Amino acid sequence: MSARRVSSSSSQAHSGGARDQNKLKVYRFIGLDLSGGKNDRTSLAVLDYYVGQNKLFLTHIYENIQQENETSADLALYEIIMEHRQNLEYLCIDAPMGFPKCIRCRLACPGYENCKEKEIAWMWKQHRKNIKKKPRAKLFTPYTQRAAEMYIATEIEEALNPMETLGANIAPLTARAHFLKRRLPSQMSIIEVYPKLSLVRMGQGMKINKSHLLHYKHQVGGDESRQVILQHMVKRDLVFIYQQDFNKLIENCNSFDAFVCAFTGFLKFKDQCEKPPKDFPLRDGWIEFPVKNPELY
């Protein structure tokens, strides 16, 4: 299918020694940078971790996943994921995987000023805590916003603000992610990732200049920042990347985000992602991100 372009490293990584590879325990992590269903910017990256060698390999990059004739971009994406489901530990997606509480709720609504549901109560508590630090902070909107987004925006020291689940720019991606999730096997472990936050936390452990971590998607200078980050990772032997794929990650920020998503899944596997607070309403979903100064194995 021409709608999906595969890096040639795919065949290199899987050509020789298949029987030897089968003897090794492998954990797979798929990272997905999801774009709108009607454009061609969706990218997917596959990382394979070989336990016996303690080595992580970038084995596949798919770019420009799009429709072809009457085959939708959604079907093309679904087929790629299913093709790589063997040994899959986590499918890691940078789009909201659930809806805000007020959209999910089926109770008679008293207004969120009077609501006693756990998610809303937590958001009120968080808002009142935050307003002591930022008196002009706006009130939350639990029909567009989830607790996880609010937690990152108010508690994480980097003051990063993920887009709201049903905000104007992200709502179509939320709908597409929900559509995709419904079709995938129920036993598939899917996690939500915020690549920018993951990168900032990873960069702390690698002592990378913060400007590179925050500006890696900028149109001017973003490619240089991505190159610096990848050079640090390769130099530390955190991941093996073929040169042609290395170049693709520099050239395409969507592919880079897909790679960061997959690496976040690997860090979760290594128990290097932050746990939700004890009182956090997990029914509202959680965004996975690394702990401060993660041990990058």
C-alpha positions as CSV (number, residue, x, y, z in Angstrom):
1,M,0.0,0.0,0.0
2,S,1.7,3.2,-1.1
3,A,0.0,5.2,1.6
4,R,2.4,3.9,4.1
5,R,6.1,4.4,3.6
6,V,8.4,2.1,5.4
7,S,12.0,2.8,6.2
8,S,14.4,0.3,4.6
9,S,15.8,-0.4,8.1
10,S,12.7,-2.6,8.5
11,S,14.1,-5.3,6.2
12,Q,17.6,-4.8,7.6
13,A,16.5,-5.4,11.2
14,H,14.6,-8.5,10.3
15,S,16.4,-10.1,7.4
16,G,19.1,-12.4,8.8
17,G,19.2,-14.5,11.9
18,A,15.4,-14.8,12.4
19,R,15.8,-18.1,14.3
20,D,18.3,-16.5,16.7
21,Q,15.9,-13.5,17.2
22,N,13.1,-15.9,18.1
23,K,15.2,-17.3,20.9
24,L,15.4,-13.8,22.5
25,K,12.7,-12.2,24.7
26,V,11.5,-9.1,22.9
27,Y,9.2,-6.4,24.1
28,R,7.7,-4.0,21.5
29,F,6.6,-0.4,21.9
30,I,4.6,1.4,19.2
31,G,4.6,5.2,19.2
32,L,1.8,7.0,17.3
33,D,1.8,10.7,16.5
34,L,-1.8,11.0,15.4
35,S,-3.0,13.8,13.0
36,G,-6.4,14.4,11.4
37,G,-7.9,11.6,9.4
38,K,-8.0,13.8,6.3
39,N,-4.3,14.8,6.1
40,D,-1.1,12.8,5.7
41,R,0.9,13.8,8.8
42,T,0.3,10.7,10.9
43,S,3.6,8.9,11.8
44,L,4.2,5.7,13.7
45,A,7.5,4.3,15.2
46,V,8.3,0.8,16.4
47,L,10.9,0.2,19.2
48,D,12.0,-3.4,20.0
49,Y,13.7,-4.1,23.3
50,Y,15.9,-7.3,23.4
51,V,16.1,-8.3,27.1
52,G,19.1,-10.6,26.6
53,Q,21.2,-7.9,25.1
54,N,19.6,-5.1,27.0
55,K,19.3,-3.2,23.7
56,L,16.6,-1.0,22.3
57,F,16.2,-0.7,18.5
58,L,14.2,1.6,16.3
59,T,13.1,-1.0,13.7
60,H,10.3,0.8,11.8
61,I,9.1,4.3,10.9
62,Y,5.9,4.8,9.0
63,E,5.3,8.3,7.7
64,N,2.5,10.0,5.8
65,I,-0.1,7.4,6.6
66,Q,-3.0,8.5,4.4
67,Q,-5.9,7.3,2.4
68,E,-5.5,5.6,-0.9
69,N,-8.6,5.5,-3.2
70,E,-11.3,4.0,-1.1
71,T,-9.0,2.8,1.7
72,S,-9.1,5.3,4.5
73,A,-6.2,6.5,6.5
74,D,-7.9,4.9,9.5
75,L,-7.8,1.5,7.9
76,A,-4.2,1.9,6.8
77,L,-3.2,2.9,10.3
78,Y,-5.2,0.0,11.8
79,E,-3.5,-2.5,9.5
80,I,0.0,-1.2,10.4
81,I,-0.7,-1.5,14.1
82,M,-2.1,-5.0,13.8
83,E,0.9,-6.0,11.6
84,H,3.2,-5.2,14.6
85,R,1.1,-6.4,17.4
86,Q,3.3,-9.4,18.1
87,N,5.3,-8.9,21.4
88,L,3.5,-5.6,21.8
89,E,3.8,-4.2,25.4
90,Y,2.3,-0.8,24.8
91,L,0.7,1.2,22.0
92,C,1.6,4.8,23.0
93,I,-0.5,7.6,21.5
94,D,-0.2,11.3,21.8
95,A,-3.9,12.0,21.7
96,P,-6.6,11.9,24.4
97,M,-7.8,8.3,24.9
98,G,-10.9,9.2,26.8
99,F,-13.6,11.9,27.2
100,P,-14.0,14.5,30.0
101,K,-16.3,13.5,32.9
102,C,-19.2,15.7,31.9
103,I,-19.3,14.2,28.5
104,R,-19.3,10.6,29.9
105,C,-21.8,11.4,32.7
106,R,-25.4,10.2,32.4
107,L,-26.7,11.6,35.7
108,A,-29.0,14.5,36.1
109,C,-26.7,17.5,36.0
110,P,-26.7,19.9,38.9
111,G,-24.0,22.0,37.3
112,Y,-20.4,21.5,38.2
113,E,-20.6,24.1,40.9
114,N,-22.7,21.6,42.9
115,C,-21.5,18.2,41.5
116,K,-20.2,15.6,43.9
117,E,-18.7,13.2,41.4
118,K,-15.1,12.2,42.2
119,E,-13.6,13.7,39.1
120,I,-15.3,17.1,39.6
121,A,-14.6,17.2,43.3
122,W,-10.9,16.6,42.5
123,M,-10.8,19.4,39.9
124,W,-12.4,21.8,42.4
125,K,-9.8,20.9,45.0
126,Q,-7.0,21.4,42.4
127,H,-8.4,24.7,41.2
128,R,-8.6,26.1,44.8
129,K,-5.1,25.0,45.4
130,N,-3.9,26.5,42.2
131,I,-5.7,29.8,42.6
132,K,-3.6,30.5,45.8
133,K,-0.5,30.5,43.6
134,K,-2.2,32.1,40.6
135,P,-5.1,34.3,41.7
136,R,-6.1,35.1,38.1
137,A,-6.3,31.4,37.0
138,K,-9.4,30.6,35.1
139,L,-12.0,28.1,36.3
140,F,-11.8,24.6,34.8
141,T,-14.3,23.3,32.3
142,P,-15.0,19.6,32.9
143,Y,-16.8,19.2,29.6
144,T,-13.6,20.0,27.6
145,Q,-10.9,19.2,30.1
146,R,-9.8,16.2,32.1
147,A,-8.1,15.9,35.5
148,A,-4.8,14.7,33.9
149,E,-4.5,17.8,31.8
150,M,-5.3,20.0,34.8
151,Y,-2.7,18.1,36.9
152,I,0.1,18.6,34.4
153,A,-0.8,22.3,33.9
154,T,-0.9,23.1,37.6
155,E,1.5,20.7,39.3
156,I,4.4,20.0,36.9
157,E,7.3,22.3,37.4
158,E,7.9,22.9,33.7
159,A,4.5,24.6,33.5
160,L,3.6,22.8,30.3
161,N,0.0,22.9,29.2
162,P,-1.4,20.0,27.2
163,M,-4.3,20.9,25.0
164,E,-7.7,20.2,26.4
165,T,-9.4,17.0,25.3
166,L,-12.2,18.7,23.6
167,G,-10.5,22.0,22.9
168,A,-10.9,23.5,19.4
169,N,-7.5,22.2,18.1
170,I,-7.5,18.7,19.6
171,A,-11.2,17.6,19.6
172,P,-10.9,16.0,16.1
173,L,-7.9,14.0,17.2
174,T,-9.8,12.9,20.4
175,A,-12.6,11.6,18.2
176,R,-10.2,9.8,15.9
177,A,-8.3,8.2,18.8
178,H,-11.6,7.0,20.2
179,F,-12.6,5.5,16.9
180,L,-9.2,3.7,16.6
181,K,-9.4,2.4,20.2
182,R,-12.8,0.9,19.7
183,R,-11.5,-1.1,16.7
184,L,-8.3,-2.4,18.3
185,P,-8.3,-5.6,20.4
186,S,-9.5,-5.1,23.9
187,Q,-6.5,-6.8,25.4
188,M,-4.1,-4.3,23.7
189,S,-2.5,-2.0,26.3
190,I,-2.9,1.5,25.1
191,I,-1.3,4.5,27.0
192,E,-1.6,8.2,26.4
193,V,1.5,10.3,26.1
194,Y,2.3,14.0,26.0
195,P,5.6,14.0,24.0
196,K,6.8,17.5,25.0
197,L,6.6,16.7,28.7
198,S,8.2,13.3,28.1
199,L,11.1,15.0,26.3
200,V,11.6,17.6,29.0
201,R,11.8,14.8,31.7
202,M,14.1,12.6,29.5
203,G,16.3,15.6,28.8
204,Q,16.8,16.3,32.5
205,G,18.5,12.9,32.8
206,M,20.7,13.6,29.8
207,K,21.6,17.2,30.8
208,I,20.3,18.6,27.5
209,N,19.9,22.4,27.2
210,K,16.2,23.1,28.0
211,S,15.8,25.3,24.9
212,H,16.3,22.3,22.7
213,L,13.7,20.3,24.7
214,L,11.1,23.1,24.5
215,H,11.7,24.2,20.9
216,Y,12.2,20.9,19.1
217,K,9.1,21.5,17.0
218,H,9.8,25.1,16.0
219,Q,9.9,25.7,12.3
220,V,13.2,27.5,12.6
221,G,15.8,25.6,14.6
222,G,13.6,22.7,15.5
223,D,15.6,20.3,13.3
224,E,18.8,21.3,15.0
225,S,17.2,20.6,18.4
226,R,15.9,17.2,17.3
227,Q,19.4,16.3,16.1
228,V,21.0,17.4,19.4
229,I,18.5,15.3,21.4
230,L,19.0,12.2,19.2
231,Q,22.8,12.5,19.3
232,H,22.7,12.5,23.1
233,M,20.5,9.4,23.1
234,V,22.7,7.5,20.6
235,K,25.9,8.5,22.4
236,R,24.5,7.2,25.6
237,D,23.6,3.9,23.9
238,L,20.0,4.3,24.8
239,V,18.7,3.2,21.4
240,F,20.1,2.0,18.2
241,I,18.9,4.0,15.2
242,Y,19.9,3.4,11.6
243,Q,21.4,6.5,9.9
244,Q,18.5,6.9,7.4
245,D,16.0,6.7,10.2
246,F,18.1,9.1,12.3
247,N,17.8,11.5,9.4
248,K,14.0,11.0,9.1
249,L,13.5,11.8,12.8
250,I,15.4,15.1,12.3
251,E,13.5,16.0,9.2
252,N,10.0,15.1,10.3
253,C,8.8,16.3,13.7
254,N,5.8,14.0,13.6
255,S,8.0,11.0,13.3
256,F,10.2,12.4,16.1
257,D,7.1,12.7,18.3
258,A,6.1,9.1,17.4
259,F,9.6,8.0,18.5
260,V,9.3,9.9,21.8
261,C,5.9,8.2,22.4
262,A,7.4,4.8,21.9
263,F,10.3,5.6,24.2
264,T,7.9,6.8,26.9
265,G,6.3,3.3,26.7
266,F,9.7,1.8,27.2
267,L,10.3,4.0,30.2
268,K,7.0,2.9,31.7
269,F,8.0,-0.7,31.1
270,K,11.2,0.1,33.1
271,D,9.1,1.6,35.9
272,Q,10.4,5.1,35.1
273,C,7.1,6.9,34.6
274,E,5.4,8.9,37.3
275,K,2.5,7.4,39.2
276,P,-0.8,9.3,39.6
277,P,-1.3,11.0,43.0
278,K,-3.1,8.9,45.6
279,D,-6.3,10.8,45.4
280,F,-6.3,11.1,41.6
281,P,-9.6,10.1,39.8
282,L,-8.2,7.4,37.5
283,R,-11.6,7.0,35.8
284,D,-10.7,10.3,34.0
285,G,-7.6,8.7,32.4
286,W,-3.9,9.4,33.0
287,I,-1.1,10.7,30.8
288,E,2.1,8.8,31.1
289,F,5.3,10.8,31.5
290,P,8.8,10.0,32.9
291,V,9.8,10.7,36.5
292,K,12.3,13.5,37.2
293,N,15.8,12.5,36.1
294,P,14.7,9.1,34.9
295,E,17.2,6.3,34.9
296,L,17.6,5.8,31.2
297,Y,18.9,2.3,31.8
